[in-house]
């Protein structure tokens, strides 16, 4: 297993020498005319954007971008459909089974044996690195670019944790609203643009500051081959107000204005014609209908280990039975399967490569690309429905709060991908499945660089100008169905596969009241 760790000090010093932002920079940095790069990539991640948000009415600039370029109509977030898992998958081109970041909240017993760590806070990620355990266990896009003498730039109005996971080895640069690597880059942005605006809902002022920081500081100073720009809406607003709420609509409209401003700014600086612009999200979104009482469900199994730490630690859909007692695991799974608010349940595979888990009625971690030495004993998804919400959008999930994501629902898994640029096809919609794991290998391929073996995504040849014809690409659709011992819980996973790579489309659950059916 290939593991990534922060770059040594010497590498960071060399990086600072290469970047004018590390000291004595002349205003403006490098211009488009001075860059010797034929093309570059700008990946814009709009946190929580659903495909049905991209309409001429809500987001005219983004819709127009797709009309002149490429629309991938079967794009996939990585399950669990949460921000930091997908940030890590974008960074590594790999699934949790390879990169080892298992959820938005994660369990590292060497850091805290009693509770999960919230990965939204970069400080918690630094705590993991202080244990000498690698934060991510797969090589990253930033490292591949650095090896080739190129740079990755991360710009973010999202959490400090997600920005760090996108480039945690500092193989390039990070400019977050609260920090930067190297530090001088943030200072330069404050000097040029003034103070960072306070967070708001929608978060348009801070998103606008990040766009300005990219155009005026990050792009000319770093001259990146690849930029990942992460903007925090519509996620920030939709979590509080719901899908389709007027404020969520305002957030979308404001984001769209930033996408147009980015294109105008790139054109004015002479960069637009050489920039491939990709717009996606980390996950979709669903209305919430109330979640399972996990603490109550697990209370009967609670006890302590010999060292006084809890035997059961749970969070973010993952349940660790730390003594790995199989009887306890089976009993917890049975309790989950009886609760209507629980959807798919996953356990370790029944045998190597199996699609069913070892507990009857569960799917395997292998199927979900979640089998890692850091995996819990159990992973479950909230149940979901296609019920239409208050503002006309389908998709609900059995979780707490107003709205969110994280499930194996198609409304959480399927996210948009719109792209246009010199290396991309024009005026085409593609039904071939794609995913967030595919960005890193695709960018490296277009740049003529080697794709590391740890990257599990595929090159999106069908989207590339000189690539294959997507209409003749073979797509395989698979269904895997499992049921518990008495047949009261039936679980099905639907997957799509291209070139030997599978994407989880969604899962469904059927429950049967056997007593009623016998009558």
C-alpha positions as CSV (number, residue, x, y, z in Angstrom):
1,X,0.0,0.0,0.0
2,X,1.5,3.3,-1.1
3,X,1.4,6.0,1.6
4,X,1.7,9.7,1.3
5,X,3.3,11.9,3.9
6,X,4.2,15.6,4.1
7,X,7.1,16.7,1.9
8,X,10.4,17.2,3.6
9,X,11.6,20.7,4.5
10,X,14.0,20.7,1.6
11,X,11.2,20.2,-0.9
12,X,9.2,23.0,0.7
13,X,12.2,25.3,0.4
14,X,12.6,24.4,-3.3
15,X,8.9,25.1,-3.7
16,X,9.2,28.5,-2.2
17,X,12.1,29.3,-4.5
18,X,9.9,28.3,-7.5
19,X,6.9,30.5,-6.4
20,X,7.2,34.2,-6.4
21,X,4.6,34.4,-3.5
22,X,7.3,33.1,-1.1
23,X,9.0,36.5,-1.0
24,X,9.9,39.6,-2.9
25,X,7.3,39.0,-5.6
26,X,6.7,41.6,-8.2
27,X,3.0,42.6,-8.4
28,X,1.0,40.5,-10.8
29,X,3.5,37.6,-11.0
30,X,3.6,35.6,-14.2
31,X,1.4,36.6,-17.2
32,X,-0.3,34.3,-19.7
33,X,2.3,35.4,-22.3
34,X,5.1,34.3,-20.0
35,X,3.7,30.9,-19.3
36,X,5.1,28.1,-21.4
37,X,2.2,25.7,-20.7
38,X,0.0,24.7,-23.6
39,X,-3.0,24.1,-21.4
40,X,-4.1,24.0,-17.8
41,X,-7.0,22.7,-15.8
42,X,-9.4,24.6,-13.5
43,X,-11.7,22.2,-11.5
44,X,-14.5,24.2,-9.8
45,X,-16.2,22.2,-7.0
46,X,-19.5,23.7,-6.0
47,X,-20.2,22.0,-2.7
48,X,-23.5,20.1,-2.8
49,X,-24.6,21.0,-6.3
50,X,-27.2,18.7,-7.8
51,X,-27.5,18.1,-11.6
52,X,-31.0,19.5,-11.6
53,X,-29.8,22.8,-10.3
54,X,-27.9,23.4,-13.6
55,X,-30.7,25.0,-15.6
56,X,-30.9,28.2,-17.8
57,X,-33.0,29.8,-15.2
58,X,-31.0,29.1,-12.1
59,X,-27.4,28.9,-13.5
60,X,-27.3,30.4,-17.0
61,X,-23.5,30.7,-17.2
62,X,-22.9,27.2,-16.1
63,X,-25.6,25.8,-18.4
64,X,-24.1,27.7,-21.3
65,X,-20.6,26.3,-20.5
66,X,-22.1,22.8,-20.9
67,X,-23.9,23.7,-24.1
68,X,-20.6,24.7,-25.8
69,X,-18.6,21.9,-24.2
70,X,-19.2,18.6,-22.5
71,X,-22.0,17.4,-20.1
72,X,-21.3,14.1,-18.4
73,X,-24.9,12.9,-17.6
74,X,-23.9,9.9,-15.4
75,X,-21.4,11.4,-13.0
76,X,-20.8,9.9,-9.6
77,X,-19.7,11.1,-6.2
78,X,-17.8,8.6,-4.1
79,X,-19.8,6.8,-1.3
80,X,-20.0,7.7,1.5
81,X,-21.3,10.8,-0.2
82,X,-19.7,13.3,2.1
83,X,-17.3,16.2,1.5
84,X,-14.0,15.0,2.9
85,X,-14.2,11.5,1.4
86,X,-14.7,13.1,-2.0
87,X,-12.0,15.7,-1.5
88,X,-9.6,12.9,-0.7
89,X,-10.8,11.0,-3.8
90,X,-10.3,14.1,-6.0
91,X,-6.9,14.5,-4.6
92,X,-5.8,10.8,-5.0
93,X,-8.0,9.6,-7.9
94,X,-8.9,6.7,-5.6
95,X,-11.6,5.4,-3.3
96,X,-11.5,5.1,0.5
97,X,-10.3,1.6,0.1
98,X,-7.0,3.1,-1.2
99,X,-6.8,6.6,0.4
100,X,-8.0,5.6,3.9
101,X,-10.1,8.7,4.7
102,X,-13.3,6.8,5.6
103,X,-15.8,9.5,6.4
104,X,-16.4,13.2,7.3
105,X,-15.7,12.0,10.8
106,X,-13.0,9.4,11.3
107,X,-11.7,7.2,14.0
108,X,-8.0,7.2,14.8
109,X,-7.7,5.4,18.2
110,X,-4.0,6.5,18.5
111,X,-5.3,10.1,18.5
112,X,-8.5,9.6,20.5
113,X,-9.7,6.1,21.5
114,X,-13.1,7.3,22.6
115,X,-14.5,9.4,19.8
116,X,-14.4,10.3,16.1
117,X,-12.4,13.3,14.8
118,X,-14.2,15.9,12.8
119,X,-12.2,16.3,9.6
120,X,-13.7,19.7,8.7
121,X,-11.0,21.1,11.1
122,X,-7.5,21.0,9.6
123,X,-6.2,20.9,13.2
124,X,-7.6,17.4,13.7
125,X,-5.9,16.3,10.5
126,X,-2.6,17.6,11.8
127,X,-3.2,15.6,15.0
128,X,-3.3,12.5,12.8
129,X,0.0,13.4,11.1
130,X,1.6,14.0,14.4
131,X,1.2,10.3,15.2
132,X,3.4,9.5,12.2
133,X,0.5,7.7,10.6
134,X,-0.1,8.9,7.1
135,X,-3.2,11.0,6.6
136,X,-3.9,9.5,3.2
137,X,-2.6,6.1,2.1
138,X,-2.4,6.8,-1.6
139,X,-0.3,9.1,-3.7
140,X,-1.8,12.4,-4.7
141,X,-2.3,14.5,-7.8
142,X,-0.2,17.2,-6.2
143,X,2.7,14.9,-5.6
144,X,2.5,13.6,-9.2
145,X,2.6,17.2,-10.5
146,X,5.4,18.1,-8.2
147,X,7.5,15.2,-9.4
148,X,7.1,16.5,-13.0
149,X,8.0,20.0,-12.0
150,X,4.4,21.2,-12.1
151,X,2.2,22.6,-9.4
152,X,-1.3,22.1,-7.9
153,X,-3.1,25.1,-6.5
154,X,-6.0,24.7,-4.1
155,X,-8.4,27.7,-3.6
156,X,-11.1,27.2,-1.0
157,X,-13.9,29.0,0.8
158,X,-14.9,25.6,2.3
159,X,-13.6,24.0,5.5
160,X,-9.9,24.1,6.4
161,X,-10.0,20.3,6.5
162,X,-11.3,19.7,3.0
163,X,-8.8,22.2,1.5
164,X,-6.0,20.4,3.3
165,X,-7.0,17.0,2.1
166,X,-6.9,18.3,-1.5
167,X,-3.2,19.0,-1.2
168,X,-2.1,17.8,2.2
169,X,1.6,17.2,1.3
170,X,1.9,20.9,0.2
171,X,3.0,19.7,-3.3
172,X,2.1,23.1,-4.8
173,X,0.0,25.6,-2.8
174,X,-3.1,26.1,-0.8
175,X,-4.9,29.4,-0.5
176,X,-7.8,29.0,2.0
177,X,-9.6,32.0,3.4
178,X,-8.1,31.3,6.9
179,X,-4.6,30.0,6.0
180,X,-2.2,29.2,3.1
181,X,0.7,27.0,2.2
182,X,3.1,28.7,1.9
183,X,2.1,31.3,4.5
184,X,3.2,34.3,2.4
185,X,0.4,33.5,-0.2
186,X,-2.3,34.4,2.3
187,X,-0.5,37.6,3.4
188,X,-0.2,38.6,-0.2
189,X,-4.0,38.0,-0.8
190,X,-4.9,40.1,2.3
191,X,-2.7,42.9,1.0
192,X,-4.2,42.8,-2.4
193,X,-7.8,42.2,-1.5
194,X,-8.4,43.3,2.0
195,X,-9.8,41.3,4.9
196,X,-11.7,38.1,4.3
197,X,-15.5,38.7,4.5
198,X,-17.4,37.1,7.4
199,X,-19.2,33.9,6.7
200,X,-22.8,34.3,5.6
201,X,-25.7,32.3,4.2
202,X,-25.5,32.4,1.3
203,X,-21.7,32.7,1.5
204,X,-21.3,34.8,-1.6
205,X,-19.0,37.4,-0.2
206,X,-16.4,34.9,0.9
207,X,-16.8,32.9,-2.4
208,X,-16.2,36.1,-4.3
209,X,-13.1,36.8,-2.3
210,X,-11.7,33.4,-3.2
211,X,-12.4,34.0,-6.9
212,X,-10.6,37.3,-6.7
213,X,-7.7,35.7,-4.8
214,X,-7.4,33.2,-7.6
215,X,-7.4,35.7,-10.4
216,X,-5.2,38.3,-8.8
217,X,-2.8,36.3,-6.6
218,X,-3.0,32.5,-6.9
219,X,-3.0,32.1,-10.7
220,X,-0.2,34.6,-11.6
221,X,1.9,33.8,-8.6
222,X,1.7,30.0,-8.6
223,X,1.2,29.4,-12.3
224,X,-0.5,26.1,-11.6
225,X,-0.9,23.2,-14.1
226,X,-4.1,22.3,-12.1
227,X,-6.2,24.4,-9.8
228,X,-9.0,23.0,-7.6
229,X,-11.3,25.8,-6.6
230,X,-13.8,24.8,-3.8
231,X,-16.7,27.1,-3.2
232,X,-18.9,26.4,-0.1
233,X,-22.3,26.9,-1.6
234,X,-25.0,25.6,-2.2
235,X,-24.1,23.2,0.6
236,X,-23.8,25.9,3.4
237,X,-27.2,27.3,2.5
238,X,-29.1,24.1,1.7
239,X,-28.1,22.5,5.0
240,X,-29.8,25.3,6.8
241,X,-32.8,26.0,4.6
242,X,-33.3,23.1,2.3
243,X,-33.3,22.3,-1.4
244,X,-35.2,24.8,-3.5
245,X,-35.6,27.4,-0.7
246,X,-35.3,30.9,-2.1
247,X,-32.0,31.5,-0.3
248,X,-30.6,28.3,-1.8
249,X,-31.7,29.6,-5.2
250,X,-30.0,32.9,-4.5
251,X,-26.8,30.9,-3.6
252,X,-27.0,29.2,-7.0
253,X,-27.5,32.4,-8.8
254,X,-24.5,34.0,-7.0
255,X,-22.3,31.0,-7.7
256,X,-23.2,31.2,-11.4
257,X,-22.2,34.9,-11.5
258,X,-18.8,33.8,-10.1
259,X,-18.4,31.2,-12.8
260,X,-19.0,33.9,-15.4
261,X,-16.6,36.3,-13.6
262,X,-14.0,33.6,-13.6
263,X,-14.3,33.1,-17.4
264,X,-14.2,36.9,-17.9
265,X,-11.2,37.3,-15.7
266,X,-9.3,34.4,-17.4
267,X,-10.2,36.0,-20.8
268,X,-9.0,39.4,-19.8
269,X,-5.7,38.0,-18.5
270,X,-5.2,35.9,-21.7
271,X,-5.6,32.5,-19.9
272,X,-9.1,31.4,-21.1
273,X,-8.1,29.9,-24.4
274,X,-5.6,27.6,-22.7
275,X,-7.7,26.6,-19.7
276,X,-9.9,23.5,-19.5
277,X,-12.7,24.4,-17.1
278,X,-14.4,21.6,-15.2
279,X,-17.4,22.2,-12.9
280,X,-18.6,19.5,-10.5
281,X,-19.6,18.9,-6.9
282,X,-18.5,16.7,-4.1
283,X,-22.0,15.1,-3.7
284,X,-25.7,15.7,-4.4
285,X,-28.3,16.7,-1.8
286,X,-31.5,15.4,-0.2
287,X,-34.2,16.6,2.1
288,X,-34.1,15.0,5.6
289,X,-36.9,13.2,7.3
290,X,-35.4,12.2,10.7
291,X,-32.7,9.6,11.4
292,X,-32.2,6.5,13.4
293,X,-31.5,6.8,17.2
294,X,-28.1,5.2,16.9
295,X,-27.1,5.8,20.5
296,X,-30.3,4.1,21.6
297,X,-29.8,1.2,19.2
298,X,-26.2,0.6,20.4
299,X,-26.8,1.2,24.1
300,X,-27.4,-2.5,24.8
301,X,-24.0,-3.4,23.4
302,X,-22.0,-0.7,25.2
303,X,-19.2,-1.6,27.5
304,X,-15.5,-0.8,28.0
305,X,-12.3,-2.5,27.1
306,X,-9.6,-3.4,29.5
307,X,-7.9,0.0,29.0
308,X,-11.1,1.8,29.9
309,X,-11.9,3.0,26.4
310,X,-15.3,2.3,24.8
311,X,-15.9,-1.1,23.1
312,X,-18.3,0.5,20.6
313,X,-17.5,3.7,18.8
314,X,-19.8,5.0,16.1
315,X,-20.3,8.0,13.9
316,X,-21.0,9.0,10.3
317,X,-22.6,5.7,9.5
318,X,-19.6,3.7,10.7
319,X,-19.7,1.4,13.7
320,X,-16.5,0.1,15.2
321,X,-16.8,-3.0,17.4
322,X,-13.3,-2.7,18.7
323,X,-12.9,-6.2,20.0
324,X,-14.3,-7.5,16.6
325,X,-16.7,-9.8,18.3
326,X,-18.6,-11.4,15.5
327,X,-21.7,-12.2,17.5
328,X,-22.0,-8.5,18.5
329,X,-21.5,-7.4,14.9
330,X,-24.3,-9.7,13.7
331,X,-26.7,-8.5,16.4
332,X,-26.1,-4.8,15.6
333,X,-26.6,-5.6,11.9
334,X,-29.9,-7.3,12.7
335,X,-31.0,-4.3,14.7
336,X,-30.2,-2.0,11.8
337,X,-32.0,-4.1,9.3
338,X,-35.2,-3.9,11.4
339,X,-35.2,-0.1,11.5
340,X,-37.0,1.5,8.6
341,X,-34.8,4.5,8.7
342,X,-31.7,2.4,7.8
343,X,-31.0,1.6,4.2
344,X,-28.0,-0.4,2.9
345,X,-25.7,-2.1,5.4
346,X,-22.2,-3.1,4.5
347,X,-19.7,-5.5,6.2
348,X,-16.4,-7.1,5.2
349,X,-16.7,-9.4,2.3
350,X,-17.8,-13.0,2.9
351,X,-14.7,-14.1,0.9
352,X,-12.0,-12.3,-1.1
353,X,-13.6,-10.3,-3.9
354,X,-17.2,-11.2,-2.9
355,X,-19.9,-8.6,-3.4
356,X,-21.9,-9.8,-0.4
357,X,-20.8,-9.1,3.2
358,X,-20.1,-11.9,5.7
359,X,-23.2,-11.0,7.7
360,X,-26.4,-12.2,5.9
361,X,-28.2,-9.4,4.1
362,X,-25.2,-7.1,3.8
363,X,-23.2,-5.9,0.9
364,X,-19.4,-6.1,1.1
365,X,-17.0,-3.3,1.7
366,X,-15.4,-4.4,-1.6
367,X,-18.5,-3.5,-3.6
368,X,-18.5,0.0,-2.0
369,X,-14.7,0.5,-2.4
370,X,-14.5,0.9,1.4
371,X,-12.3,-2.0,2.5
372,X,-9.3,-0.6,4.3
373,X,-7.4,-1.4,7.4
374,X,-9.1,1.7,8.9
375,X,-12.6,0.4,8.1
376,X,-15.2,-0.1,10.8
377,X,-16.9,-3.5,11.3
378,X,-20.2,-2.0,10.0
379,X,-21.1,0.8,7.5
380,X,-24.7,1.8,6.9
381,X,-26.5,4.3,4.7
382,X,-29.7,6.1,5.7
383,X,-32.8,4.9,3.9
384,X,-34.0,7.1,1.1
385,X,-37.1,7.8,-1.1
386,X,-37.8,9.7,-4.3
387,X,-40.6,11.7,-2.6
388,X,-40.9,15.3,-3.8
389,X,-40.1,18.0,-1.3
390,X,-41.7,21.3,-0.5
391,X,-40.0,23.2,-3.3
392,X,-40.5,20.5,-6.0
393,X,-37.2,18.6,-5.9
394,X,-37.3,14.8,-5.4
395,X,-35.2,12.9,-2.9
396,X,-35.4,12.4,0.8
397,X,-33.0,10.7,3.2
398,X,-33.7,9.5,6.8
399,X,-31.3,11.7,8.6
400,X,-31.5,14.6,11.1
401,X,-31.6,18.3,10.2
402,X,-33.2,20.0,7.3
403,X,-31.3,18.6,4.3
404,X,-27.9,17.0,3.5
405,X,-26.2,14.1,2.0
406,X,-24.1,11.0,2.8
407,X,-26.4,8.2,1.7
408,X,-26.3,5.7,-1.2
409,X,-29.4,7.4,-2.7
410,X,-29.1,8.4,-6.4
411,X,-29.9,11.9,-5.3
412,X,-26.7,12.0,-3.1
413,X,-24.5,9.9,-5.4
414,X,-25.3,11.5,-8.8
415,X,-23.6,14.9,-9.2
416,X,-23.0,17.2,-12.2
417,X,-20.0,17.4,-14.4
418,X,-19.9,20.2,-17.0
419,X,-16.6,21.0,-18.8
420,X,-15.3,23.1,-21.7
421,X,-11.8,24.0,-23.0
422,X,-9.1,23.5,-25.6
423,X,-8.6,19.7,-24.8
424,X,-12.3,18.8,-24.6
425,X,-15.0,17.9,-27.1
426,X,-17.6,20.5,-28.0
427,X,-21.4,20.4,-27.9
428,X,-21.7,16.9,-26.6
429,X,-23.7,15.1,-23.9
430,X,-22.2,11.8,-22.7
431,X,-24.1,9.0,-20.9
432,X,-20.9,7.0,-20.1
433,X,-20.5,6.8,-16.3
434,X,-17.8,8.9,-14.7
435,X,-16.9,9.8,-11.2
436,X,-14.9,12.1,-8.9
437,X,-12.1,9.5,-8.9
438,X,-11.6,10.2,-12.6
439,X,-10.3,13.8,-12.4
440,X,-6.8,13.2,-11.2
441,X,-5.9,10.5,-13.8
442,X,-7.6,12.5,-16.6
443,X,-5.6,15.7,-15.7
444,X,-2.3,13.8,-15.6
445,X,-3.1,12.1,-18.9
446,X,-3.9,15.4,-20.7
447,X,-0.7,17.0,-19.3
448,X,1.3,14.0,-20.7
449,X,2.3,12.8,-17.2
450,X,2.4,9.3,-15.8
451,X,-0.7,8.1,-13.9
452,X,0.3,6.4,-10.6
453,X,-0.9,2.8,-10.1
454,X,-2.7,3.8,-6.9
455,X,-5.2,5.8,-8.9
456,X,-8.3,3.7,-9.3
457,X,-10.2,6.2,-11.5
458,X,-10.0,6.1,-15.3
459,X,-9.0,8.6,-17.9
460,X,-12.2,10.3,-19.4
461,X,-11.2,9.6,-23.0
462,X,-14.7,10.1,-24.2
463,X,-14.7,13.8,-23.1
464,X,-11.4,14.6,-24.7
465,X,-11.1,16.3,-28.0
466,X,-8.8,13.6,-29.4
467,X,-10.4,10.8,-27.4
468,X,-12.7,7.9,-28.2
469,X,-16.3,8.2,-29.4
470,X,-18.4,7.9,-26.3
471,X,-21.4,6.5,-28.2
472,X,-19.6,3.2,-28.8
473,X,-18.2,2.8,-25.3
474,X,-19.5,-0.4,-23.7
475,X,-21.4,0.2,-20.4
476,X,-22.2,-2.7,-18.1
477,X,-25.1,-2.4,-15.6
478,X,-25.1,-4.8,-12.7
479,X,-27.4,-5.6,-9.8
480,X,-26.4,-7.4,-6.6
481,X,-29.1,-8.6,-4.3
482,X,-28.7,-10.0,-0.8
483,X,-31.2,-10.8,2.0
484,X,-31.0,-11.7,5.6
485,X,-31.7,-15.2,6.9
486,X,-35.5,-14.9,7.3
487,X,-36.0,-12.8,4.1
488,X,-37.4,-9.8,6.0
489,X,-34.7,-7.5,4.6
490,X,-33.7,-7.5,1.0
491,X,-30.9,-5.2,-0.2
492,X,-30.0,-4.4,-3.8
493,X,-27.1,-2.5,-5.2
494,X,-27.1,-1.1,-8.8
495,X,-23.7,-0.4,-10.4
496,X,-22.4,0.7,-13.7
497,X,-19.1,-0.4,-15.1
498,X,-16.8,1.0,-17.8
499,X,-13.4,-0.4,-18.8
500,X,-13.4,-2.6,-15.7
501,X,-14.1,0.2,-13.3
502,X,-17.4,0.1,-11.4
503,X,-19.5,3.0,-10.1
504,X,-22.1,2.6,-7.4
505,X,-25.4,4.1,-8.8
506,X,-27.6,3.5,-5.8
507,X,-29.0,0.9,-3.4
508,X,-32.6,-0.1,-2.5
509,X,-34.1,-1.9,0.4
510,X,-37.3,-3.9,0.7
511,X,-38.6,-5.0,4.1
512,X,-41.2,-7.7,4.6
513,X,-43.4,-8.2,7.6
514,X,-43.3,-12.0,7.6
515,X,-46.0,-12.3,10.3
516,X,-48.5,-10.4,8.1
517,X,-47.5,-12.2,5.0
518,X,-48.0,-15.6,6.6
519,X,-51.5,-14.6,7.7
